[in-house]
Amino acid sequence: MTFAVGADAYDRFMGRYSVPLAPQLADFASVAAGQRVLDVGCGPGALTAELVARLGPAGVSAVDPSEPFVAATRERHPGVGVQRAAAEQLPFEDRAFDAALAQLVVHFMTDPVAGLREMARVTRERGVVAACVWDHAGGTGPLSLFWEAARELDPEAEDESKLAGSGEGHLTQLFEAAGLREVEEAALSVSVAHSSFEDWWEPYTLGVGPAGGYTAGLNATEQAELRERCRDLLPTAPFVLTSRAWAARGLA
Ligand SMILES: C[S@@+](CC[C@H](N)C(=O)[O-])C[C@H]1O[C@@H](n2cnc3c(N)ncnc32)[C@H](O)[C@@H]1O
């Protein structure tokens, strides 16, 4: 997976959408002062920052398998316990947290049900497990226009629409398969302003995630064709992109 990239590249590519998503996921999970909360797949710390603002650093722990992201989250959030680990094998005792959250991570887990089961294991009884994934399957995620253009030019391009949890109801199925109770699903939405086409496009060339990896694998001519197809499909700049994510929560 292409998350062995610098935190700055991630911030420019995905952080611009995941930072405004974080307060919505925290609200959906009812994160409030006094709790201890785990951020699973923290990346360089978009959700971590929101949790620290609500709980203070001592109330927050975070894990991610990407070494540069672990280093960035440690540096950005002193006092937060940040460890290198995957959701499927969490380095915590049973019931260590009041809640466990995963923002934009379930679709990258090797085994999403095992990852969610681990999140439930480390959450106290009737504590909240919550996660969200962009609506890649429904075509309203922030990367959907990019993948639409890529598939027009290359019908074999593997977009993210088949990834776990990226369609309406998929997260609910995964949560129930992981044994979570009283599962509820909702749509979250973020609107992000882009001042120019270049502001939108340039982060796709930084190699972040599946879309960045796909772009990096194209030759210069193919990349220029893709860029121009995206330009045709987007509104004239400046424009605002509104993106939807599916979120689910359940009780451990
Ligand atoms: C799209 S980023 C989301 C980062 C952050 N939560 C945010 O909202 O900006 C996906 C993250 O999932 C992490 N990841 C990939 N596989 C994982 C796994 N099996 N368990 C936990 N995290 C994983 C990646 O390293 C990456 O940091």
PDBQT file of the ligand as one rigid body, heavy atoms in Angstrom, charges set to zero:
ROOT
HETATM    1  C1  LIG A 301      -6.515   7.299   4.107  1.00  0.00    +0.000 C 
HETATM    2  S1  LIG A 301      -5.387   7.092   5.426  1.00  0.00    +0.000 S 
HETATM    3  C2  LIG A 301      -6.327   7.726   6.834  1.00  0.00    +0.000 C 
HETATM    4  C3  LIG A 301      -5.448   8.396   7.852  1.00  0.00    +0.000 C 
HETATM    5  C4  LIG A 301      -6.182   9.211   8.930  1.00  0.00    +0.000 C 
HETATM    6  N1  LIG A 301      -7.037   8.356   9.738  1.00  0.00    +0.000 N 
HETATM    7  C5  LIG A 301      -6.976  10.322   8.310  1.00  0.00    +0.000 C 
HETATM    8  O1  LIG A 301      -8.198  10.344   8.479  1.00  0.00    +0.000 OA
HETATM    9  O2  LIG A 301      -6.381  11.189   7.657  1.00  0.00    +0.000 OA
HETATM   10  C6  LIG A 301      -5.384   5.373   5.697  1.00  0.00    +0.000 C 
HETATM   11  C7  LIG A 301      -4.449   4.952   6.827  1.00  0.00    +0.000 C 
HETATM   12  O3  LIG A 301      -4.677   3.579   7.137  1.00  0.00    +0.000 OA
HETATM   13  C8  LIG A 301      -3.449   3.000   7.472  1.00  0.00    +0.000 C 
HETATM   14  N2  LIG A 301      -3.610   1.537   7.371  1.00  0.00    +0.000 N 
HETATM   15  C9  LIG A 301      -3.472   0.748   6.297  1.00  0.00    +0.000 A 
HETATM   16  N3  LIG A 301      -3.705  -0.541   6.629  1.00  0.00    +0.000 NA
HETATM   17  C10 LIG A 301      -4.018  -0.543   7.953  1.00  0.00    +0.000 A 
HETATM   18  C11 LIG A 301      -4.341  -1.577   8.910  1.00  0.00    +0.000 A 
HETATM   19  N4  LIG A 301      -4.416  -2.852   8.539  1.00  0.00    +0.000 N 
HETATM   20  N5  LIG A 301      -4.580  -1.216  10.176  1.00  0.00    +0.000 NA
HETATM   21  C12 LIG A 301      -4.503   0.081  10.545  1.00  0.00    +0.000 A 
HETATM   22  N6  LIG A 301      -4.200   1.092   9.700  1.00  0.00    +0.000 NA
HETATM   23  C13 LIG A 301      -3.958   0.780   8.416  1.00  0.00    +0.000 A 
HETATM   24  C14 LIG A 301      -2.475   3.615   6.484  1.00  0.00    +0.000 C 
HETATM   25  O4  LIG A 301      -1.132   3.470   6.883  1.00  0.00    +0.000 OA
HETATM   26  C15 LIG A 301      -2.972   5.048   6.467  1.00  0.00    +0.000 C 
HETATM   27  O5  LIG A 301      -2.313   5.828   7.437  1.00  0.00    +0.000 OA
ENDROOT
TORSDOF 0
